[in-house]
C-alpha cells in the first residue's frame, strides 16, 4: 500500500545517514572523555559506551540497505522502533550535563553545550522524516539541559533556560515543515508511479488487441522495453533486439 511505502521511505532516509550519525557521536564521545580525563569520572565511560551502542544499532540496517536487502514496504512497528531508538538516544545525550555539571569548569561547560546544541540541530535534521522521533530527541535533550541549568546554576541563568525552551520549540517547528515537504515529495512520486503504471497498462492493452506494435527508443538509439509481439515481428528474441541499434533492425 501507499502508507507502507511511505513508512519504508521514512525509515530509509534515516538509515542512510547512519554512518555520519555514528561518526559524529563517536567524535563527540571522544571529545567529552578527553575533556574530563583529569576528573576521572567512571560514569562518563559508561555514558559513552551506552551512547555508542545505541547509535551503532542503525549500522546493521545501513549495511542491509546498501546490499539491497532493505524492505520496500514497512509496517508501523518500524516507525515505533525508530521513535524508541530516538527516546533512548535523547535520554542518554540529555544526561551528559546532569552527570558533569557539578564537576565541570567554565570551558568544559561551554564545550558541552556547543556539542549538545550541535547534536540537537543535526539529529533534528536526520530524524525529520519521522517527526515524532525528532520531537522526542529534541524535547528530551532540551528538558534535561534545562533541568541541569535549574539545579546547578545561579538564578540569573534563568534567561538561558528560557532561551533553550524557545530554541527547542523553533527546532520542532522546523522539523514539522521539513516533514511536510518530505511527505509532499513522496506523494508526488507515488502519484507519478501510479500514472506510469496506468499508462503502461493501457498501452499494453492496446497493443494486445490490435495488429500494431508500440515501440520506444532510448537516447542511444536502442529499443527500450520491447514487447514479445515486436520481437516476433522482427524474428528475433528480446536479447537480440536489446543489443541491436534500431536503424540496423
C-alpha beads as a LAMMPS data file, in Angstrom:
LAMMPS data file: protein, C-alpha beads

249 atoms
248 bonds

1 atom types
1 bond types

-500.0 500.0 xlo xhi
-500.0 500.0 ylo yhi
-500.0 500.0 zlo zhi

Masses

1 110.0

Atoms # bond

1 1 1 0.000 0.000 0.000
2 1 1 0.986 3.642 -0.290
3 1 1 1.218 4.009 3.501
4 1 1 3.669 1.111 3.862
5 1 1 5.747 2.552 1.016
6 1 1 5.833 5.935 2.771
7 1 1 6.915 4.322 6.037
8 1 1 9.726 2.452 4.286
9 1 1 10.951 5.691 2.721
10 1 1 10.822 7.483 6.073
11 1 1 12.963 4.801 7.703
12 1 1 15.286 4.531 4.698
13 1 1 16.051 8.264 4.832
14 1 1 17.158 7.964 8.463
15 1 1 19.169 4.779 7.947
16 1 1 21.034 6.331 5.003
17 1 1 22.593 8.815 7.461
18 1 1 23.700 6.134 9.945
19 1 1 27.464 6.306 9.113
20 1 1 27.507 10.093 9.569
21 1 1 25.439 9.874 12.745
22 1 1 27.685 7.238 14.288
23 1 1 30.836 9.128 13.322
24 1 1 29.539 12.383 14.827
25 1 1 28.571 10.668 18.072
26 1 1 31.901 8.850 18.302
27 1 1 33.842 12.107 17.836
28 1 1 31.718 13.823 20.483
29 1 1 32.202 10.960 22.921
30 1 1 35.977 11.108 22.498
31 1 1 35.953 14.901 22.975
32 1 1 33.970 14.600 26.207
33 1 1 36.192 11.830 27.589
34 1 1 39.295 13.858 26.729
35 1 1 37.912 16.995 28.405
36 1 1 37.182 15.168 31.650
37 1 1 40.195 12.880 31.765
38 1 1 41.576 14.683 34.840
39 1 1 38.303 14.410 36.776
40 1 1 38.293 10.619 36.258
41 1 1 34.525 10.131 36.179
42 1 1 33.814 6.402 35.583
43 1 1 30.168 7.183 34.828
44 1 1 31.298 9.101 31.731
45 1 1 32.797 5.930 30.256
46 1 1 29.500 4.150 30.880
47 1 1 27.698 7.093 29.256
48 1 1 29.954 6.986 26.190
49 1 1 29.674 3.220 25.806
50 1 1 25.870 3.331 26.125
51 1 1 25.552 6.112 23.562
52 1 1 27.850 4.431 21.050
53 1 1 25.975 1.133 21.462
54 1 1 22.630 2.780 20.786
55 1 1 23.988 4.665 17.777
56 1 1 25.560 1.516 16.325
57 1 1 22.241 -0.298 16.145
58 1 1 21.441 1.525 12.915
59 1 1 24.657 0.300 11.285
60 1 1 23.242 -3.174 10.658
61 1 1 20.212 -1.684 8.917
62 1 1 22.516 0.527 6.861
63 1 1 24.525 -2.480 5.618
64 1 1 21.285 -4.251 4.765
65 1 1 20.121 -1.189 2.835
66 1 1 23.436 -0.976 0.957
67 1 1 23.175 -4.621 -0.056
68 1 1 19.704 -4.058 -1.490
69 1 1 18.001 -6.176 1.177
70 1 1 16.156 -3.314 2.836
71 1 1 12.357 -3.739 2.603
72 1 1 10.437 -1.540 0.188
73 1 1 7.415 -1.715 2.485
74 1 1 7.371 -1.219 6.262
75 1 1 4.820 -1.686 8.999
76 1 1 4.021 0.816 11.724
77 1 1 6.322 -1.189 14.029
78 1 1 9.332 0.123 12.095
79 1 1 8.327 3.694 12.945
80 1 1 7.780 2.764 16.586
81 1 1 11.267 1.247 16.767
82 1 1 12.748 4.429 15.293
83 1 1 10.900 6.527 17.870
84 1 1 12.024 4.255 20.719
85 1 1 15.605 4.487 19.475
86 1 1 15.373 8.292 19.495
87 1 1 13.954 8.307 23.019
88 1 1 16.856 6.240 24.355
89 1 1 19.426 8.350 22.489
90 1 1 17.796 11.551 23.753
91 1 1 17.823 10.347 27.363
92 1 1 21.494 9.409 27.151
93 1 1 22.569 12.649 25.482
94 1 1 20.488 14.734 27.878
95 1 1 22.098 13.007 30.855
96 1 1 25.507 14.483 29.986
97 1 1 25.046 17.902 31.694
98 1 1 23.446 16.243 34.719
99 1 1 26.496 13.979 35.041
100 1 1 29.151 16.638 34.504
101 1 1 27.651 19.917 35.747
102 1 1 28.959 19.541 39.301
103 1 1 32.487 18.717 38.088
104 1 1 32.938 20.948 35.031
105 1 1 34.703 24.270 34.763
106 1 1 33.500 27.111 32.533
107 1 1 35.449 25.961 29.478
108 1 1 34.185 22.389 29.787
109 1 1 30.606 23.600 30.138
110 1 1 30.953 25.731 27.019
111 1 1 32.190 22.732 25.013
112 1 1 29.394 20.533 26.367
113 1 1 26.677 22.977 25.396
114 1 1 28.203 23.609 21.980
115 1 1 28.258 19.851 21.312
116 1 1 24.724 19.381 22.574
117 1 1 23.323 22.245 20.529
118 1 1 25.083 20.801 17.510
119 1 1 23.587 17.361 18.192
120 1 1 20.101 18.836 18.592
121 1 1 20.392 20.556 15.205
122 1 1 21.970 17.593 13.416
123 1 1 19.646 14.989 14.927
124 1 1 16.519 17.011 14.245
125 1 1 17.559 17.196 10.589
126 1 1 18.472 13.492 10.410
127 1 1 15.205 12.416 12.072
128 1 1 12.919 14.922 10.368
129 1 1 11.332 12.304 8.090
130 1 1 9.795 10.803 11.246
131 1 1 8.665 13.907 13.169
132 1 1 7.744 12.035 16.360
133 1 1 11.297 10.650 16.597
134 1 1 12.805 14.115 16.086
135 1 1 10.423 15.669 18.631
136 1 1 11.311 13.047 21.236
137 1 1 15.044 13.603 20.829
138 1 1 14.898 17.413 20.828
139 1 1 12.449 17.678 23.723
140 1 1 14.219 15.132 25.928
141 1 1 17.684 16.603 25.426
142 1 1 16.426 20.163 25.902
143 1 1 14.443 19.219 29.002
144 1 1 17.453 17.581 30.642
145 1 1 19.648 20.569 29.778
146 1 1 17.076 22.888 31.349
147 1 1 16.894 20.645 34.427
148 1 1 20.693 20.697 34.803
149 1 1 20.740 24.501 34.483
150 1 1 17.969 24.788 37.071
151 1 1 19.730 22.500 39.565
152 1 1 23.358 23.558 39.203
153 1 1 23.474 27.185 38.055
154 1 1 22.678 30.559 39.699
155 1 1 19.279 32.194 39.399
156 1 1 20.439 34.647 36.723
157 1 1 20.827 31.682 34.355
158 1 1 17.023 31.690 34.072
159 1 1 17.385 33.595 30.804
160 1 1 19.439 30.724 29.411
161 1 1 16.715 28.283 30.468
162 1 1 14.138 30.407 28.653
163 1 1 16.310 30.555 25.518
164 1 1 16.717 26.766 25.463
165 1 1 12.946 26.326 25.705
166 1 1 12.341 28.771 22.846
167 1 1 15.111 27.167 20.802
168 1 1 13.610 23.677 21.243
169 1 1 10.227 24.981 20.074
170 1 1 11.740 26.566 16.950
171 1 1 13.650 23.394 16.076
172 1 1 10.483 21.287 16.447
173 1 1 8.580 23.728 14.207
174 1 1 11.333 23.460 11.576
175 1 1 11.151 19.656 11.778
176 1 1 7.423 19.787 11.104
177 1 1 7.920 21.925 7.997
178 1 1 10.656 19.616 6.729
179 1 1 8.475 16.554 7.344
180 1 1 5.594 18.092 5.366
181 1 1 7.914 18.810 2.448
182 1 1 9.213 15.237 2.551
183 1 1 5.682 13.851 2.619
184 1 1 4.635 16.044 -0.308
185 1 1 7.582 14.790 -2.356
186 1 1 6.730 11.154 -1.589
187 1 1 3.115 11.752 -2.554
188 1 1 4.167 13.301 -5.868
189 1 1 6.480 10.349 -6.596
190 1 1 3.764 7.822 -5.746
191 1 1 1.249 9.633 -7.970
192 1 1 3.754 9.701 -10.834
193 1 1 4.446 5.972 -10.480
194 1 1 0.730 5.169 -10.473
195 1 1 0.234 7.241 -13.617
196 1 1 3.134 5.477 -15.348
197 1 1 1.728 2.067 -14.404
198 1 1 -1.712 3.026 -15.688
199 1 1 -0.240 4.329 -18.949
200 1 1 1.785 1.144 -19.431
201 1 1 -1.313 -0.966 -18.760
202 1 1 -3.381 0.962 -21.298
203 1 1 -0.650 0.767 -23.958
204 1 1 -0.190 -2.953 -23.344
205 1 1 -3.939 -3.497 -23.664
206 1 1 -3.959 -1.500 -26.915
207 1 1 -1.096 -3.492 -28.399
208 1 1 -2.653 -6.796 -27.375
209 1 1 -5.926 -6.105 -29.161
210 1 1 -4.599 -4.567 -32.380
211 1 1 -2.288 -5.620 -35.206
212 1 1 0.023 -2.679 -34.479
213 1 1 3.185 -2.680 -32.363
214 1 1 4.281 0.017 -29.987
215 1 1 7.962 0.771 -29.508
216 1 1 10.205 3.372 -27.893
217 1 1 13.863 4.280 -28.245
218 1 1 16.360 5.389 -25.628
219 1 1 18.850 8.211 -26.149
220 1 1 21.388 5.793 -27.678
221 1 1 19.067 4.605 -30.437
222 1 1 18.222 1.179 -28.962
223 1 1 14.750 -0.186 -28.420
224 1 1 13.611 0.116 -24.846
225 1 1 11.242 -2.370 -23.197
226 1 1 10.435 -4.226 -26.453
227 1 1 7.353 -6.425 -26.283
228 1 1 7.219 -10.095 -27.243
229 1 1 4.971 -9.132 -30.154
230 1 1 7.617 -6.758 -31.513
231 1 1 10.309 -9.423 -31.125
232 1 1 8.169 -11.873 -33.104
233 1 1 7.688 -9.287 -35.847
234 1 1 11.461 -8.906 -36.232
235 1 1 12.015 -12.654 -35.965
236 1 1 14.497 -12.144 -33.101
237 1 1 14.491 -12.808 -29.409
238 1 1 14.281 -9.961 -26.922
239 1 1 18.012 -10.094 -26.050
240 1 1 18.984 -9.641 -29.707
241 1 1 16.651 -6.688 -30.032
242 1 1 18.156 -5.089 -26.926
243 1 1 21.689 -5.359 -28.315
244 1 1 20.975 -4.191 -31.876
245 1 1 20.618 -0.489 -32.854
246 1 1 17.174 0.331 -34.175
247 1 1 18.489 1.555 -37.558
248 1 1 20.194 -1.839 -38.061
249 1 1 16.933 -3.592 -37.297

Bonds

1 1 1 2
2 1 2 3
3 1 3 4
4 1 4 5
5 1 5 6
6 1 6 7
7 1 7 8
8 1 8 9
9 1 9 10
10 1 10 11
11 1 11 12
12 1 12 13
13 1 13 14
14 1 14 15
15 1 15 16
16 1 16 17
17 1 17 18
18 1 18 19
19 1 19 20
20 1 20 21
21 1 21 22
22 1 22 23
23 1 23 24
24 1 24 25
25 1 25 26
26 1 26 27
27 1 27 28
28 1 28 29
29 1 29 30
30 1 30 31
31 1 31 32
32 1 32 33
33 1 33 34
34 1 34 35
35 1 35 36
36 1 36 37
37 1 37 38
38 1 38 39
39 1 39 40
40 1 40 41
41 1 41 42
42 1 42 43
43 1 43 44
44 1 44 45
45 1 45 46
46 1 46 47
47 1 47 48
48 1 48 49
49 1 49 50
50 1 50 51
51 1 51 52
52 1 52 53
53 1 53 54
54 1 54 55
55 1 55 56
56 1 56 57
57 1 57 58
58 1 58 59
59 1 59 60
60 1 60 61
61 1 61 62
62 1 62 63
63 1 63 64
64 1 64 65
65 1 65 66
66 1 66 67
67 1 67 68
68 1 68 69
69 1 69 70
70 1 70 71
71 1 71 72
72 1 72 73
73 1 73 74
74 1 74 75
75 1 75 76
76 1 76 77
77 1 77 78
78 1 78 79
79 1 79 80
80 1 80 81
81 1 81 82
82 1 82 83
83 1 83 84
84 1 84 85
85 1 85 86
86 1 86 87
87 1 87 88
88 1 88 89
89 1 89 90
90 1 90 91
91 1 91 92
92 1 92 93
93 1 93 94
94 1 94 95
95 1 95 96
96 1 96 97
97 1 97 98
98 1 98 99
99 1 99 100
100 1 100 101
101 1 101 102
102 1 102 103
103 1 103 104
104 1 104 105
105 1 105 106
106 1 106 107
107 1 107 108
108 1 108 109
109 1 109 110
110 1 110 111
111 1 111 112
112 1 112 113
113 1 113 114
114 1 114 115
115 1 115 116
116 1 116 117
117 1 117 118
118 1 118 119
119 1 119 120
120 1 120 121
121 1 121 122
122 1 122 123
123 1 123 124
124 1 124 125
125 1 125 126
126 1 126 127
127 1 127 128
128 1 128 129
129 1 129 130
130 1 130 131
131 1 131 132
132 1 132 133
133 1 133 134
134 1 134 135
135 1 135 136
136 1 136 137
137 1 137 138
138 1 138 139
139 1 139 140
140 1 140 141
141 1 141 142
142 1 142 143
143 1 143 144
144 1 144 145
145 1 145 146
146 1 146 147
147 1 147 148
148 1 148 149
149 1 149 150
150 1 150 151
151 1 151 152
152 1 152 153
153 1 153 154
154 1 154 155
155 1 155 156
156 1 156 157
157 1 157 158
158 1 158 159
159 1 159 160
160 1 160 161
161 1 161 162
162 1 162 163
163 1 163 164
164 1 164 165
165 1 165 166
166 1 166 167
167 1 167 168
168 1 168 169
169 1 169 170
170 1 170 171
171 1 171 172
172 1 172 173
173 1 173 174
174 1 174 175
175 1 175 176
176 1 176 177
177 1 177 178
178 1 178 179
179 1 179 180
180 1 180 181
181 1 181 182
182 1 182 183
183 1 183 184
184 1 184 185
185 1 185 186
186 1 186 187
187 1 187 188
188 1 188 189
189 1 189 190
190 1 190 191
191 1 191 192
192 1 192 193
193 1 193 194
194 1 194 195
195 1 195 196
196 1 196 197
197 1 197 198
198 1 198 199
199 1 199 200
200 1 200 201
201 1 201 202
202 1 202 203
203 1 203 204
204 1 204 205
205 1 205 206
206 1 206 207
207 1 207 208
208 1 208 209
209 1 209 210
210 1 210 211
211 1 211 212
212 1 212 213
213 1 213 214
214 1 214 215
215 1 215 216
216 1 216 217
217 1 217 218
218 1 218 219
219 1 219 220
220 1 220 221
221 1 221 222
222 1 222 223
223 1 223 224
224 1 224 225
225 1 225 226
226 1 226 227
227 1 227 228
228 1 228 229
229 1 229 230
230 1 230 231
231 1 231 232
232 1 232 233
233 1 233 234
234 1 234 235
235 1 235 236
236 1 236 237
237 1 237 238
238 1 238 239
239 1 239 240
240 1 240 241
241 1 241 242
242 1 242 243
243 1 243 244
244 1 244 245
245 1 245 246
246 1 246 247
247 1 247 248
248 1 248 249
